[in-house]
């Protein structure tokens, strides 16, 4: 989905978005039923917790610099097919977020080195020209559990 601005090789080398510490465990992807089923098939021993009407991974309590890796992360990247990959992961480093005024916005993580060289205008242009903005907002309407609270470290694009 993002190959025009972010290469799979760049993502495979980084994996920042697939590992979580105590400060960003809230970033765990939300899993609709079809994704949950794919994860359970691949990793039947994975534990989950509710996130609204959907689920996310249950992580252990973390402290310091301890990391929790996504249970489907492999040495070669995500163990799920592109069709089964969680929407939150498909659109990373973009994130559906709830603005303080209650509206849903698309923001970009300041931590993703793969898009750091792109201006906000270039990212906005990509989102609109590729139809990703429309896709994201439609997804947010049907999957409100995927909308995270607006946090520091994210710049609002749309």
RAGIUR-V980115 format. One record per residue. SS is DSSP state (H for helix, E for strand, C for the rest). PSI is psi in whole degrees, -180 to 180 (NA if undefined). OMEGA is omega in degrees with one decimal (NA if undefined). Layout:
# RAGIUR-V980115
SS:PSI:OMEGA  SS:PSI:OMEGA
This chain:
# RAGIUR-V980115
C:-34:-175.1  C:12:-172.6  C:-21:178.8  C:-21:-179.1  C:-14:-173.8  C:114:-175.8  C:147:176.1  H:-32:179.0  H:-42:177.8  H:-45:179.7  H:-43:-178.1  H:-34:179.6  H:-29:-173.5  H:-64:-178.1  C:17:178.6  H:-40:-175.6  H:-5:-178.2  H:1:-178.7  E:138:-170.4  E:141:173.2  C:-175:-175.4  C:-27:-177.1  C:-20:-177.5  C:21:179.6  H:-22:176.8  H:-16:-178.5  H:-7:179.6  C:139:-177.6  C:147:174.4  C:139:-173.0  E:113:172.6  C:168:-173.8  H:-42:-177.8  H:-35:177.2  H:-41:176.8  H:-45:179.9  H:-40:179.2  H:-40:178.5  H:-44:179.8  H:-35:178.2  H:-41:-178.5  H:-43:-177.0  C:79:-173.8  C:-20:-178.1  C:5:-177.8  C:137:177.8  C:146:-177.6  E:159:171.3  E:159:179.7  E:146:172.6  E:91:-172.1  C:-131:178.6  C:0:-176.9  E:-161:-176.6  E:165:170.3  E:174:-179.8  E:142:173.1  C:124:179.1  C:155:174.9  C:163:173.9  C:132:-177.9  C:150:175.3  C:158:178.5  C:-130:-178.1  C:17:176.2  C:143:179.0  C:145:171.6  E:116:178.8  E:143:175.7  C:132:-178.0  C:-19:179.4  C:7:176.3  E:130:178.1  E:178:176.6  C:-24:-178.5  C:8:-177.7  E:-150:-177.7  E:133:179.1  C:-9:178.8  C:153:174.6  C:163:179.0  C:-31:178.0  C:-34:-176.9  C:-13:-177.2  C:138:179.0  C:143:-179.7  H:-42:179.1  H:-37:-179.5  H:-37:-179.8  H:-32:-175.3  H:-4:178.9  C:136:16.1  C:11:174.2  E:152:-177.2  E:136:170.9  E:124:-176.6  E:153:179.3  E:113:177.9  C:160:179.6  C:-22:177.1  C:2:177.9  C:-12:-179.0  C:158:175.3  E:132:178.8  E:162:171.4  E:124:-179.7  E:167:178.3  E:140:178.7  E:136:176.1  C:-6:-178.1  C:-18:-176.9  C:108:-179.5  C:-23:-177.7  C:-24:179.0  C:5:-176.2  C:-28:-178.6  C:-9:-178.0  C:139:178.3  C:161:175.6  H:-38:178.0  H:-42:178.8  H:-39:178.5  H:-41:176.1  H:-44:179.8  H:-44:177.6  H:-49:-178.1  H:-42:-176.8  H:-46:-177.1  H:-34:-179.3  C:-5:-179.0  C:6:-178.2  H:-35:178.8  H:-48:179.3  H:-43:178.5  H:-45:-179.3  H:-47:-178.4  H:-37:176.1  H:-42:178.9  H:-41:-179.8  H:-38:179.0  H:-38:-178.1  H:-13:-179.5  C:69:-175.5  H:-20:178.9  H:-16:-179.4  H:-9:-179.5  C:115:-178.3  E:157:174.8  E:145:178.4  C:127:-175.4  C:160:171.9  C:150:179.8  C:1:177.4  E:137:175.7  E:130:178.4  E:129:178.3  C:-46:-178.0  C:NA:NA
